[in-house]
Amino acid sequence: MSKYLVNKFLYTVDRDPDLVERYKTDPSGTVAWWEAEKANEILNVTTQEKSTWLEFTDSEREALVAQDHVRLFEMGAHPFLTLTLFIAMFEHDHEPLGYVKAYAQRMSHISLPYPDIAT
């Protein structure tokens, strides 16, 4: 897994309210668009400099499209990035802290040692 690219997706989508809503309502289209248009941009660089080789694996793409934070974590995505993005997408559909509790419950089967989240 390219932890860097998955974490970059989670990070950049979370920082744009329009992308958060787009990812919530059209995950497949958003993942495909982001991979084609944004994956190779260099973070925090304002020039048009880009790389050309980054792309999601099929497993990464499937987990992102499914919005499956448990699978993403099991593959090495950083849990703070999934938590903050998924709170932005789903918290308003639950009672206060409801989504956070549901997020934790879905992760409760995971025990130490946790997957390596270093990038």
Biopython code that builds the backbone (N, CA, C, O; Angstrom):
import numpy as np
from Bio.PDB.StructureBuilder import StructureBuilder

atoms = [
    (1, "MET", "N", (0.840, -1.185, 0.000)),
    (1, "MET", "CA", (0.000, 0.000, 0.000)),
    (1, "MET", "C", (0.878, 1.238, 0.000)),
    (1, "MET", "O", (1.918, 1.271, 0.658)),
    (2, "SER", "N", (0.465, 2.236, -0.725)),
    (2, "SER", "CA", (1.116, 3.533, -0.689)),
    (2, "SER", "C", (0.469, 4.362, 0.416)),
    (2, "SER", "O", (-0.446, 5.147, 0.170)),
    (3, "LYS", "N", (0.960, 4.171, 1.626)),
    (3, "LYS", "CA", (0.386, 4.928, 2.746)),
    (3, "LYS", "C", (0.437, 6.417, 2.466)),
    (3, "LYS", "O", (-0.482, 7.155, 2.820)),
    (4, "TYR", "N", (1.502, 6.853, 1.835)),
    (4, "TYR", "CA", (1.638, 8.274, 1.533)),
    (4, "TYR", "C", (0.472, 8.765, 0.689)),
    (4, "TYR", "O", (-0.139, 9.783, 1.014)),
    (5, "LEU", "N", (0.157, 8.060, -0.386)),
    (5, "LEU", "CA", (-0.872, 8.541, -1.305)),
    (5, "LEU", "C", (-2.261, 8.486, -0.660)),
    (5, "LEU", "O", (-3.051, 9.416, -0.823)),
    (6, "VAL", "N", (-2.562, 7.423, 0.058)),
    (6, "VAL", "CA", (-3.859, 7.336, 0.740)),
    (6, "VAL", "C", (-3.968, 8.440, 1.786)),
    (6, "VAL", "O", (-4.997, 9.109, 1.871)),
    (7, "ASN", "N", (-2.925, 8.637, 2.579)),
    (7, "ASN", "CA", (-2.951, 9.694, 3.591)),
    (7, "ASN", "C", (-3.044, 11.073, 2.943)),
    (7, "ASN", "O", (-3.711, 11.963, 3.471)),
    (8, "LYS", "N", (-2.383, 11.252, 1.809)),
    (8, "LYS", "CA", (-2.470, 12.521, 1.085)),
    (8, "LYS", "C", (-3.902, 12.773, 0.620)),
    (8, "LYS", "O", (-4.397, 13.896, 0.717)),
    (9, "PHE", "N", (-4.564, 11.743, 0.118)),
    (9, "PHE", "CA", (-5.964, 11.874, -0.274)),
    (9, "PHE", "C", (-6.807, 12.301, 0.924)),
    (9, "PHE", "O", (-7.552, 13.278, 0.845)),
    (10, "LEU", "N", (-6.692, 11.579, 2.023)),
    (10, "LEU", "CA", (-7.485, 11.882, 3.221)),
    (10, "LEU", "C", (-7.213, 13.304, 3.705)),
    (10, "LEU", "O", (-8.142, 14.032, 4.055)),
    (11, "TYR", "N", (-5.953, 13.694, 3.724)),
    (11, "TYR", "CA", (-5.545, 15.020, 4.193)),
    (11, "TYR", "C", (-6.098, 16.127, 3.302)),
    (11, "TYR", "O", (-6.673, 17.097, 3.796)),
    (12, "THR", "N", (-5.926, 15.984, 1.991)),
    (12, "THR", "CA", (-6.332, 17.073, 1.095)),
    (12, "THR", "C", (-7.848, 17.173, 0.970)),
    (12, "THR", "O", (-8.383, 18.279, 0.897)),
    (13, "VAL", "N", (-8.544, 16.058, 0.943)),
    (13, "VAL", "CA", (-10.003, 16.111, 0.864)),
    (13, "VAL", "C", (-10.568, 16.737, 2.136)),
    (13, "VAL", "O", (-11.491, 17.549, 2.073)),
    (14, "ASP", "N", (-10.022, 16.366, 3.280)),
    (14, "ASP", "CA", (-10.522, 16.884, 4.566)),
    (14, "ASP", "C", (-10.401, 18.396, 4.679)),
    (14, "ASP", "O", (-11.161, 19.012, 5.426)),
    (15, "ARG", "N", (-9.480, 19.001, 3.970)),
    (15, "ARG", "CA", (-9.240, 20.436, 4.091)),
    (15, "ARG", "C", (-10.055, 21.286, 3.126)),
    (15, "ARG", "O", (-9.879, 22.504, 3.077)),
    (16, "ASP", "N", (-10.937, 20.667, 2.367)),
    (16, "ASP", "CA", (-11.754, 21.398, 1.406)),
    (16, "ASP", "C", (-13.217, 20.990, 1.597)),
    (16, "ASP", "O", (-13.595, 19.878, 1.226)),
    (17, "PRO", "N", (-14.048, 21.870, 2.170)),
    (17, "PRO", "CA", (-15.445, 21.501, 2.433)),
    (17, "PRO", "C", (-16.196, 21.013, 1.195)),
    (17, "PRO", "O", (-17.042, 20.126, 1.301)),
    (18, "ASP", "N", (-15.903, 21.572, 0.034)),
    (18, "ASP", "CA", (-16.563, 21.117, -1.186)),
    (18, "ASP", "C", (-16.156, 19.682, -1.531)),
    (18, "ASP", "O", (-16.985, 18.880, -1.961)),
    (19, "LEU", "N", (-14.875, 19.368, -1.338)),
    (19, "LEU", "CA", (-14.417, 18.002, -1.597)),
    (19, "LEU", "C", (-14.971, 17.019, -0.570)),
    (19, "LEU", "O", (-15.272, 15.874, -0.907)),
    (20, "VAL", "N", (-15.107, 17.456, 0.673)),
    (20, "VAL", "CA", (-15.702, 16.596, 1.697)),
    (20, "VAL", "C", (-17.108, 16.188, 1.258)),
    (20, "VAL", "O", (-17.457, 15.008, 1.292)),
    (21, "GLU", "N", (-17.901, 17.158, 0.852)),
    (21, "GLU", "CA", (-19.275, 16.872, 0.411)),
    (21, "GLU", "C", (-19.281, 16.026, -0.860)),
    (21, "GLU", "O", (-20.087, 15.106, -1.003)),
    (22, "ARG", "N", (-18.388, 16.344, -1.762)),
    (22, "ARG", "CA", (-18.296, 15.565, -3.011)),
    (22, "ARG", "C", (-17.929, 14.115, -2.718)),
    (22, "ARG", "O", (-18.517, 13.200, -3.294)),
    (23, "TYR", "N", (-16.957, 13.897, -1.824)),
    (23, "TYR", "CA", (-16.541, 12.543, -1.468)),
    (23, "TYR", "C", (-17.676, 11.798, -0.760)),
    (23, "TYR", "O", (-17.845, 10.594, -0.953)),
    (24, "LYS", "N", (-18.438, 12.501, 0.046)),
    (24, "LYS", "CA", (-19.556, 11.859, 0.744)),
    (24, "LYS", "C", (-20.619, 11.393, -0.245)),
    (24, "LYS", "O", (-21.128, 10.278, -0.128)),
    (25, "THR", "N", (-20.954, 12.228, -1.207)),
    (25, "THR", "CA", (-22.064, 11.923, -2.109)),
    (25, "THR", "C", (-21.647, 11.142, -3.353)),
    (25, "THR", "O", (-22.467, 10.435, -3.938)),
    (26, "ASP", "N", (-20.392, 11.259, -3.763)),
    (26, "ASP", "CA", (-19.915, 10.560, -4.967)),
    (26, "ASP", "C", (-18.500, 10.039, -4.721)),
    (26, "ASP", "O", (-17.540, 10.546, -5.301)),
    (27, "PRO", "N", (-18.371, 9.028, -3.862)),
    (27, "PRO", "CA", (-17.014, 8.557, -3.545)),
    (27, "PRO", "C", (-16.253, 8.013, -4.751)),
    (27, "PRO", "O", (-15.058, 8.274, -4.890)),
    (28, "SER", "N", (-16.911, 7.274, -5.610)),
    (28, "SER", "CA", (-16.231, 6.703, -6.771)),
    (28, "SER", "C", (-15.719, 7.791, -7.711)),
    (28, "SER", "O", (-14.567, 7.763, -8.143)),
    (29, "GLY", "N", (-16.588, 8.743, -8.018)),
    (29, "GLY", "CA", (-16.190, 9.838, -8.895)),
    (29, "GLY", "C", (-15.112, 10.709, -8.285)),
    (29, "GLY", "O", (-14.204, 11.162, -8.982)),
    (30, "THR", "N", (-15.208, 10.944, -6.982)),
    (30, "THR", "CA", (-14.218, 11.785, -6.306)),
    (30, "THR", "C", (-12.853, 11.109, -6.277)),
    (30, "THR", "O", (-11.835, 11.749, -6.541)),
    (31, "VAL", "N", (-12.831, 9.832, -5.960)),
    (31, "VAL", "CA", (-11.551, 9.099, -5.921)),
    (31, "VAL", "C", (-10.926, 9.069, -7.311)),
    (31, "VAL", "O", (-9.726, 9.302, -7.456)),
    (32, "ALA", "N", (-11.724, 8.787, -8.325)),
    (32, "ALA", "CA", (-11.190, 8.745, -9.699)),
    (32, "ALA", "C", (-10.675, 10.119, -10.123)),
    (32, "ALA", "O", (-9.584, 10.218, -10.685)),
    (33, "TRP", "N", (-11.438, 11.177, -9.864)),
    (33, "TRP", "CA", (-11.018, 12.538, -10.211)),
    (33, "TRP", "C", (-9.748, 12.912, -9.466)),
    (33, "TRP", "O", (-8.801, 13.423, -10.062)),
    (34, "TRP", "N", (-9.727, 12.656, -8.151)),
    (34, "TRP", "CA", (-8.576, 13.054, -7.343)),
    (34, "TRP", "C", (-7.315, 12.314, -7.809)),
    (34, "TRP", "O", (-6.242, 12.909, -7.910)),
    (35, "GLU", "N", (-7.451, 11.044, -8.084)),
    (35, "GLU", "CA", (-6.292, 10.271, -8.535)),
    (35, "GLU", "C", (-5.763, 10.807, -9.861)),
    (35, "GLU", "O", (-4.550, 10.901, -10.052)),
    (36, "ALA", "N", (-6.658, 11.155, -10.771)),
    (36, "ALA", "CA", (-6.247, 11.653, -12.086)),
    (36, "ALA", "C", (-5.707, 13.079, -12.022)),
    (36, "ALA", "O", (-4.754, 13.405, -12.729)),
    (37, "GLU", "N", (-6.292, 13.924, -11.197)),
    (37, "GLU", "CA", (-5.965, 15.352, -11.205)),
    (37, "GLU", "C", (-5.060, 15.816, -10.070)),
    (37, "GLU", "O", (-4.286, 16.754, -10.255)),
    (38, "LYS", "N", (-5.136, 15.188, -8.907)),
    (38, "LYS", "CA", (-4.461, 15.719, -7.723)),
    (38, "LYS", "C", (-3.373, 14.823, -7.143)),
    (38, "LYS", "O", (-2.494, 15.310, -6.432)),
    (39, "ALA", "N", (-3.413, 13.545, -7.425)),
    (39, "ALA", "CA", (-2.494, 12.604, -6.779)),
    (39, "ALA", "C", (-1.032, 12.969, -6.977)),
    (39, "ALA", "O", (-0.213, 12.775, -6.079)),
    (40, "ASN", "N", (-0.709, 13.489, -8.130)),
    (40, "ASN", "CA", (0.692, 13.764, -8.437)),
    (40, "ASN", "C", (1.116, 15.196, -8.169)),
    (40, "ASN", "O", (2.255, 15.569, -8.453)),
    (41, "GLU", "N", (0.210, 16.007, -7.622)),
    (41, "GLU", "CA", (0.611, 17.349, -7.192)),
    (41, "GLU", "C", (1.444, 17.235, -5.926)),
    (41, "GLU", "O", (1.227, 16.343, -5.106)),
    (42, "ILE", "N", (2.365, 18.114, -5.778)),
    (42, "ILE", "CA", (3.227, 18.105, -4.607)),
    (42, "ILE", "C", (2.556, 18.932, -3.517)),
    (42, "ILE", "O", (2.171, 20.078, -3.750)),
    (43, "LEU", "N", (2.416, 18.349, -2.323)),
    (43, "LEU", "CA", (1.738, 19.025, -1.222)),
    (43, "LEU", "C", (2.390, 20.348, -0.885)),
    (43, "LEU", "O", (3.615, 20.459, -0.835)),
    (44, "ASN", "N", (1.563, 21.342, -0.658)),
    (44, "ASN", "CA", (1.999, 22.655, -0.188)),
    (44, "ASN", "C", (2.966, 23.360, -1.129)),
    (44, "ASN", "O", (3.758, 24.193, -0.690)),
    (45, "VAL", "N", (2.911, 23.040, -2.407)),
    (45, "VAL", "CA", (3.725, 23.724, -3.404)),
    (45, "VAL", "C", (2.767, 24.453, -4.331)),
    (45, "VAL", "O", (1.851, 23.845, -4.884)),
    (46, "THR", "N", (2.974, 25.748, -4.502)),
    (46, "THR", "CA", (2.035, 26.545, -5.273)),
    (46, "THR", "C", (2.355, 26.577, -6.768)),
    (46, "THR", "O", (1.576, 27.123, -7.550)),
    (47, "THR", "N", (3.469, 26.010, -7.169)),
    (47, "THR", "CA", (3.807, 25.969, -8.598)),
    (47, "THR", "C", (3.092, 24.793, -9.250)),
    (47, "THR", "O", (2.416, 24.020, -8.570)),
    (48, "GLN", "N", (3.236, 24.658, -10.533)),
    (48, "GLN", "CA", (2.606, 23.562, -11.260)),
    (48, "GLN", "C", (3.466, 22.297, -11.283)),
    (48, "GLN", "O", (3.194, 21.380, -12.057)),
    (49, "GLU", "N", (4.491, 22.242, -10.447)),
    (49, "GLU", "CA", (5.366, 21.075, -10.415)),
    (49, "GLU", "C", (4.577, 19.840, -9.981)),
    (49, "GLU", "O", (3.823, 19.882, -9.008)),
    (50, "LYS", "N", (4.764, 18.735, -10.721)),
    (50, "LYS", "CA", (4.058, 17.496, -10.437)),
    (50, "LYS", "C", (4.982, 16.308, -10.632)),
    (50, "LYS", "O", (5.958, 16.370, -11.379)),
    (51, "SER", "N", (4.653, 15.226, -9.943)),
    (51, "SER", "CA", (5.288, 13.950, -10.253)),
    (51, "SER", "C", (4.376, 13.241, -11.251)),
    (51, "SER", "O", (3.341, 13.786, -11.632)),
    (52, "THR", "N", (4.742, 12.050, -11.673)),
    (52, "THR", "CA", (3.946, 11.371, -12.694)),
    (52, "THR", "C", (3.651, 9.918, -12.373)),
    (52, "THR", "O", (2.988, 9.247, -13.163)),
    (53, "TRP", "N", (4.108, 9.418, -11.264)),
    (53, "TRP", "CA", (4.062, 7.974, -11.059)),
    (53, "TRP", "C", (3.107, 7.494, -9.984)),
    (53, "TRP", "O", (2.928, 6.285, -9.832)),
    (54, "LEU", "N", (2.487, 8.393, -9.231)),
    (54, "LEU", "CA", (1.656, 7.959, -8.115)),
    (54, "LEU", "C", (0.261, 7.541, -8.563)),
    (54, "LEU", "O", (-0.401, 8.247, -9.324)),
    (55, "GLU", "N", (-0.171, 6.384, -8.079)),
    (55, "GLU", "CA", (-1.534, 5.933, -8.308)),
    (55, "GLU", "C", (-1.912, 4.958, -7.196)),
    (55, "GLU", "O", (-1.047, 4.326, -6.591)),
    (56, "PHE", "N", (-3.211, 4.846, -6.936)),
    (56, "PHE", "CA", (-3.696, 3.924, -5.926)),
    (56, "PHE", "C", (-3.603, 2.489, -6.435)),
    (56, "PHE", "O", (-3.695, 2.233, -7.635)),
    (57, "THR", "N", (-3.419, 1.562, -5.501)),
    (57, "THR", "CA", (-3.590, 0.149, -5.844)),
    (57, "THR", "C", (-5.093, -0.116, -5.937)),
    (57, "THR", "O", (-5.901, 0.706, -5.504)),
    (58, "ASP", "N", (-5.457, -1.245, -6.491)),
    (58, "ASP", "CA", (-6.885, -1.586, -6.560)),
    (58, "ASP", "C", (-7.490, -1.670, -5.164)),
    (58, "ASP", "O", (-8.619, -1.224, -4.958)),
    (59, "SER", "N", (-6.767, -2.231, -4.205)),
    (59, "SER", "CA", (-7.265, -2.358, -2.830)),
    (59, "SER", "C", (-7.482, -0.993, -2.188)),
    (59, "SER", "O", (-8.482, -0.769, -1.506)),
    (60, "GLU", "N", (-6.541, -0.086, -2.411)),
    (60, "GLU", "CA", (-6.678, 1.276, -1.865)),
    (60, "GLU", "C", (-7.897, 1.966, -2.469)),
    (60, "GLU", "O", (-8.714, 2.553, -1.760)),
    (61, "ARG", "N", (-8.000, 1.883, -3.774)),
    (61, "ARG", "CA", (-9.111, 2.523, -4.481)),
    (61, "ARG", "C", (-10.448, 1.975, -3.983)),
    (61, "ARG", "O", (-11.378, 2.741, -3.732)),
    (62, "GLU", "N", (-10.544, 0.660, -3.840)),
    (62, "GLU", "CA", (-11.781, 0.029, -3.360)),
    (62, "GLU", "C", (-12.127, 0.483, -1.949)),
    (62, "GLU", "O", (-13.287, 0.781, -1.666)),
    (63, "ALA", "N", (-11.140, 0.541, -1.062)),
    (63, "ALA", "CA", (-11.400, 0.963, 0.317)),
    (63, "ALA", "C", (-11.803, 2.431, 0.386)),
    (63, "ALA", "O", (-12.675, 2.799, 1.174)),
    (64, "LEU", "N", (-11.175, 3.271, -0.434)),
    (64, "LEU", "CA", (-11.542, 4.688, -0.466)),
    (64, "LEU", "C", (-12.950, 4.872, -1.029)),
    (64, "LEU", "O", (-13.732, 5.658, -0.493)),
    (65, "VAL", "N", (-13.273, 4.166, -2.087)),
    (65, "VAL", "CA", (-14.610, 4.274, -2.676)),
    (65, "VAL", "C", (-15.660, 3.760, -1.686)),
    (65, "VAL", "O", (-16.744, 4.335, -1.582)),
    (66, "ALA", "N", (-15.350, 2.691, -0.968)),
    (66, "ALA", "CA", (-16.276, 2.134, 0.027)),
    (66, "ALA", "C", (-16.339, 2.982, 1.298)),
    (66, "ALA", "O", (-17.191, 2.754, 2.156)),
    (67, "GLN", "N", (-15.441, 3.956, 1.417)),
    (67, "GLN", "CA", (-15.330, 4.793, 2.620)),
    (67, "GLN", "C", (-15.182, 3.900, 3.859)),
    (67, "GLN", "O", (-15.825, 4.119, 4.886)),
    (68, "ASP", "N", (-14.326, 2.901, 3.730)),
    (68, "ASP", "CA", (-14.130, 1.885, 4.759)),
    (68, "ASP", "C", (-12.922, 2.235, 5.624)),
    (68, "ASP", "O", (-11.797, 1.824, 5.341)),
    (69, "HIS", "N", (-13.178, 3.008, 6.691)),
    (69, "HIS", "CA", (-12.065, 3.465, 7.530)),
    (69, "HIS", "C", (-11.366, 2.316, 8.237)),
    (69, "HIS", "O", (-10.170, 2.412, 8.512)),
    (70, "VAL", "N", (-12.062, 1.244, 8.538)),
    (70, "VAL", "CA", (-11.423, 0.103, 9.197)),
    (70, "VAL", "C", (-10.419, -0.543, 8.245)),
    (70, "VAL", "O", (-9.276, -0.802, 8.621)),
    (71, "ARG", "N", (-10.840, -0.793, 7.045)),
    (71, "ARG", "CA", (-9.936, -1.400, 6.051)),
    (71, "ARG", "C", (-8.755, -0.482, 5.753)),
    (71, "ARG", "O", (-7.622, -0.947, 5.624)),
    (72, "LEU", "N", (-9.017, 0.818, 5.642)),
    (72, "LEU", "CA", (-7.927, 1.764, 5.403)),
    (72, "LEU", "C", (-6.913, 1.710, 6.542)),
    (72, "LEU", "O", (-5.706, 1.691, 6.299)),
    (73, "PHE", "N", (-7.401, 1.686, 7.793)),
    (73, "PHE", "CA", (-6.492, 1.595, 8.934)),
    (73, "PHE", "C", (-5.714, 0.284, 8.908)),
    (73, "PHE", "O", (-4.508, 0.270, 9.152)),
    (74, "GLU", "N", (-6.398, -0.809, 8.616)),
    (74, "GLU", "CA", (-5.720, -2.104, 8.561)),
    (74, "GLU", "C", (-4.640, -2.122, 7.482)),
    (74, "GLU", "O", (-3.666, -2.866, 7.595)),
    (75, "MET", "N", (-4.802, -1.314, 6.444)),
    (75, "MET", "CA", (-3.791, -1.222, 5.388)),
    (75, "MET", "C", (-2.698, -0.208, 5.724)),
    (75, "MET", "O", (-1.701, -0.125, 5.007)),
    (76, "GLY", "N", (-2.866, 0.567, 6.804)),
    (76, "GLY", "CA", (-1.815, 1.483, 7.230)),
    (76, "GLY", "C", (-2.145, 2.950, 7.150)),
    (76, "GLY", "O", (-1.282, 3.782, 7.434)),
    (77, "ALA", "N", (-3.379, 3.310, 6.768)),
    (77, "ALA", "CA", (-3.757, 4.727, 6.746)),
    (77, "ALA", "C", (-3.771, 5.259, 8.178)),
    (77, "ALA", "O", (-4.088, 4.533, 9.121)),
    (78, "HIS", "N", (-3.427, 6.525, 8.324)),
    (78, "HIS", "CA", (-3.367, 7.114, 9.655)),
    (78, "HIS", "C", (-4.776, 7.301, 10.212)),
    (78, "HIS", "O", (-5.621, 7.899, 9.546)),
    (79, "PRO", "N", (-5.048, 6.798, 11.425)),
    (79, "PRO", "CA", (-6.403, 6.873, 11.976)),
    (79, "PRO", "C", (-6.881, 8.296, 12.240)),
    (79, "PRO", "O", (-8.086, 8.542, 12.178)),
    (80, "PHE", "N", (-6.002, 9.233, 12.530)),
    (80, "PHE", "CA", (-6.438, 10.614, 12.753)),
    (80, "PHE", "C", (-6.951, 11.225, 11.448)),
    (80, "PHE", "O", (-7.889, 12.022, 11.460)),
    (81, "LEU", "N", (-6.339, 10.854, 10.333)),
    (81, "LEU", "CA", (-6.796, 11.384, 9.051)),
    (81, "LEU", "C", (-8.157, 10.820, 8.668)),
    (81, "LEU", "O", (-9.021, 11.554, 8.188)),
    (82, "THR", "N", (-8.352, 9.520, 8.876)),
    (82, "THR", "CA", (-9.676, 8.968, 8.576)),
    (82, "THR", "C", (-10.707, 9.524, 9.551)),
    (82, "THR", "O", (-11.816, 9.867, 9.142)),
    (83, "LEU", "N", (-10.365, 9.617, 10.810)),
    (83, "LEU", "CA", (-11.326, 10.104, 11.799)),
    (83, "LEU", "C", (-11.775, 11.529, 11.494)),
    (83, "LEU", "O", (-12.976, 11.801, 11.493)),
    (84, "THR", "N", (-10.851, 12.434, 11.237)),
    (84, "THR", "CA", (-11.257, 13.823, 11.012)),
    (84, "THR", "C", (-12.073, 13.973, 9.726)),
    (84, "THR", "O", (-13.042, 14.731, 9.695)),
    (85, "LEU", "N", (-11.691, 13.259, 8.670)),
    (85, "LEU", "CA", (-12.454, 13.345, 7.426)),
    (85, "LEU", "C", (-13.835, 12.732, 7.589)),
    (85, "LEU", "O", (-14.831, 13.320, 7.168)),
    (86, "PHE", "N", (-13.900, 11.568, 8.191)),
    (86, "PHE", "CA", (-15.179, 10.889, 8.301)),
    (86, "PHE", "C", (-16.099, 11.588, 9.300)),
    (86, "PHE", "O", (-17.318, 11.526, 9.146)),
    (87, "ILE", "N", (-15.556, 12.244, 10.307)),
    (87, "ILE", "CA", (-16.382, 13.086, 11.183)),
    (87, "ILE", "C", (-16.991, 14.205, 10.351)),
    (87, "ILE", "O", (-18.186, 14.482, 10.457)),
    (88, "ALA", "N", (-16.174, 14.847, 9.525)),
    (88, "ALA", "CA", (-16.680, 15.945, 8.686)),
    (88, "ALA", "C", (-17.800, 15.458, 7.771)),
    (88, "ALA", "O", (-18.740, 16.203, 7.494)),
    (89, "MET", "N", (-17.710, 14.229, 7.305)),
    (89, "MET", "CA", (-18.713, 13.716, 6.383)),
    (89, "MET", "C", (-19.972, 13.215, 7.087)),
    (89, "MET", "O", (-21.074, 13.385, 6.566)),
    (90, "PHE", "N", (-19.826, 12.596, 8.267)),
    (90, "PHE", "CA", (-20.945, 11.845, 8.829)),
    (90, "PHE", "C", (-21.424, 12.269, 10.219)),
    (90, "PHE", "O", (-22.489, 11.826, 10.649)),
    (91, "GLU", "N", (-20.687, 13.098, 10.925)),
    (91, "GLU", "CA", (-21.079, 13.434, 12.301)),
    (91, "GLU", "C", (-22.450, 14.087, 12.363)),
    (91, "GLU", "O", (-23.213, 13.819, 13.291)),
    (92, "HIS", "N", (-22.781, 14.936, 11.399)),
    (92, "HIS", "CA", (-24.068, 15.631, 11.456)),
    (92, "HIS", "C", (-25.251, 14.690, 11.231)),
    (92, "HIS", "O", (-26.398, 15.088, 11.433)),
    (93, "ASP", "N", (-24.989, 13.450, 10.817)),
    (93, "ASP", "CA", (-26.045, 12.454, 10.652)),
    (93, "ASP", "C", (-26.310, 11.663, 11.942)),
    (93, "ASP", "O", (-27.170, 10.783, 11.965)),
    (94, "HIS", "N", (-25.571, 11.978, 13.013)),
    (94, "HIS", "CA", (-25.666, 11.247, 14.276)),
    (94, "HIS", "C", (-25.892, 12.227, 15.434)),
    (94, "HIS", "O", (-25.754, 13.440, 15.281)),
    (95, "GLU", "N", (-26.240, 11.671, 16.577)),
    (95, "GLU", "CA", (-26.297, 12.497, 17.792)),
    (95, "GLU", "C", (-24.875, 12.929, 18.154)),
    (95, "GLU", "O", (-23.913, 12.368, 17.630)),
    (96, "PRO", "N", (-24.728, 13.923, 19.047)),
    (96, "PRO", "CA", (-23.373, 14.363, 19.409)),
    (96, "PRO", "C", (-22.486, 13.172, 19.813)),
    (96, "PRO", "O", (-22.886, 12.327, 20.614)),
    (97, "LEU", "N", (-21.315, 13.128, 19.256)),
    (97, "LEU", "CA", (-20.310, 12.073, 19.426)),
    (97, "LEU", "C", (-20.769, 10.710, 18.917)),
    (97, "LEU", "O", (-20.063, 9.716, 19.090)),
    (98, "GLY", "N", (-21.924, 10.656, 18.302)),
    (98, "GLY", "CA", (-22.434, 9.379, 17.812)),
    (98, "GLY", "C", (-21.559, 8.744, 16.755)),
    (98, "GLY", "O", (-21.322, 7.536, 16.778)),
    (99, "TYR", "N", (-21.078, 9.555, 15.829)),
    (99, "TYR", "CA", (-20.239, 8.972, 14.788)),
    (99, "TYR", "C", (-18.897, 8.532, 15.355)),
    (99, "TYR", "O", (-18.369, 7.493, 14.959)),
    (100, "VAL", "N", (-18.347, 9.302, 16.268)),
    (100, "VAL", "CA", (-17.063, 8.929, 16.884)),
    (100, "VAL", "C", (-17.202, 7.584, 17.592)),
    (100, "VAL", "O", (-16.317, 6.733, 17.500)),
    (101, "LYS", "N", (-18.304, 7.399, 18.291)),
    (101, "LYS", "CA", (-18.538, 6.124, 18.984)),
    (101, "LYS", "C", (-18.706, 4.984, 17.974)),
    (101, "LYS", "O", (-18.184, 3.889, 18.184)),
    (102, "ALA", "N", (-19.422, 5.234, 16.896)),
    (102, "ALA", "CA", (-19.593, 4.206, 15.866)),
    (102, "ALA", "C", (-18.259, 3.873, 15.203)),
    (102, "ALA", "O", (-17.974, 2.710, 14.915)),
    (103, "TYR", "N", (-17.452, 4.891, 14.965)),
    (103, "TYR", "CA", (-16.116, 4.713, 14.384)),
    (103, "TYR", "C", (-15.284, 3.805, 15.301)),
    (103, "TYR", "O", (-14.666, 2.843, 14.844)),
    (104, "ALA", "N", (-15.282, 4.124, 16.584)),
    (104, "ALA", "CA", (-14.510, 3.331, 17.549)),
    (104, "ALA", "C", (-15.038, 1.903, 17.635)),
    (104, "ALA", "O", (-14.256, 0.955, 17.709)),
    (105, "GLN", "N", (-16.333, 1.748, 17.626)),
    (105, "GLN", "CA", (-16.923, 0.405, 17.705)),
    (105, "GLN", "C", (-16.490, -0.451, 16.519)),
    (105, "GLN", "O", (-16.176, -1.630, 16.680)),
    (106, "ARG", "N", (-16.475, 0.140, 15.341)),
    (106, "ARG", "CA", (-16.062, -0.618, 14.145)),
    (106, "ARG", "C", (-14.587, -1.003, 14.201)),
    (106, "ARG", "O", (-14.164, -1.944, 13.531)),
    (107, "MET", "N", (-13.801, -0.275, 15.002)),
    (107, "MET", "CA", (-12.364, -0.562, 15.121)),
    (107, "MET", "C", (-12.060, -1.444, 16.337)),
    (107, "MET", "O", (-10.905, -1.812, 16.547)),
    (108, "SER", "N", (-13.050, -1.783, 17.125)),
    (108, "SER", "CA", (-12.812, -2.443, 18.409)),
    (108, "SER", "C", (-12.188, -3.831, 18.296)),
    (108, "SER", "O", (-11.597, -4.310, 19.265)),
    (109, "HIS", "N", (-12.299, -4.477, 17.170)),
    (109, "HIS", "CA", (-11.702, -5.795, 16.991)),
    (109, "HIS", "C", (-10.187, -5.741, 16.786)),
    (109, "HIS", "O", (-9.514, -6.770, 16.842)),
    (110, "ILE", "N", (-9.662, -4.564, 16.555)),
    (110, "ILE", "CA", (-8.227, -4.417, 16.294)),
    (110, "ILE", "C", (-7.495, -4.289, 17.621)),
    (110, "ILE", "O", (-7.864, -3.476, 18.468)),
    (111, "SER", "N", (-6.457, -5.094, 17.796)),
    (111, "SER", "CA", (-5.696, -5.051, 19.039)),
    (111, "SER", "C", (-4.226, -4.804, 18.732)),
    (111, "SER", "O", (-3.795, -4.858, 17.580)),
    (112, "LEU", "N", (-3.481, -4.536, 19.769)),
    (112, "LEU", "CA", (-2.052, -4.312, 19.606)),
    (112, "LEU", "C", (-1.381, -5.581, 19.114)),
    (112, "LEU", "O", (-1.846, -6.667, 19.459)),
    (113, "PRO", "N", (-0.336, -5.512, 18.344)),
    (113, "PRO", "CA", (0.217, -4.280, 17.799)),
    (113, "PRO", "C", (-0.627, -3.786, 16.630)),
    (113, "PRO", "O", (-1.061, -4.567, 15.783)),
    (114, "TYR", "N", (-0.850, -2.481, 16.601)),
    (114, "TYR", "CA", (-1.601, -1.867, 15.519)),
    (114, "TYR", "C", (-0.793, -1.915, 14.232)),
    (114, "TYR", "O", (0.428, -2.067, 14.266)),
    (115, "PRO", "N", (-1.475, -1.784, 13.094)),
    (115, "PRO", "CA", (-0.718, -1.693, 11.830)),
    (115, "PRO", "C", (0.232, -0.485, 11.874)),
    (115, "PRO", "O", (-0.042, 0.519, 12.532)),
    (116, "ASP", "N", (1.319, -0.612, 11.178)),
    (116, "ASP", "CA", (2.299, 0.463, 11.106)),
    (116, "ASP", "C", (1.703, 1.620, 10.304)),
    (116, "ASP", "O", (1.350, 1.451, 9.137)),
    (117, "ILE", "N", (1.590, 2.800, 10.932)),
    (117, "ILE", "CA", (1.024, 3.953, 10.251)),
    (117, "ILE", "C", (2.096, 4.957, 9.839)),
    (117, "ILE", "O", (1.774, 6.051, 9.376)),
    (118, "ALA", "N", (3.360, 4.596, 10.002)),
    (118, "ALA", "CA", (4.441, 5.483, 9.592)),
    (118, "ALA", "C", (4.464, 5.580, 8.082)),
    (118, "ALA", "O", (4.217, 4.597, 7.384)),
    (119, "THR", "N", (4.765, 6.775, 7.575)),
    (119, "THR", "CA", (4.873, 6.929, 6.119)),
    (119, "THR", "C", (6.317, 7.162, 5.728)),
    (119, "THR", "O", (6.619, 7.316, 4.545)),
]
sb = StructureBuilder()
sb.init_structure("model")
sb.init_model(0)
sb.init_chain("A")
sb.init_seg("    ")
for serial, (resi, resn, name, xyz) in enumerate(atoms, 1):
    if name == "N":
        sb.init_residue(resn, " ", resi, " ")
    sb.init_atom(name, np.array(xyz, "f"), 0.0, 1.0, " ", f" {name:<3s}", serial, name[0])
structure = sb.get_structure()
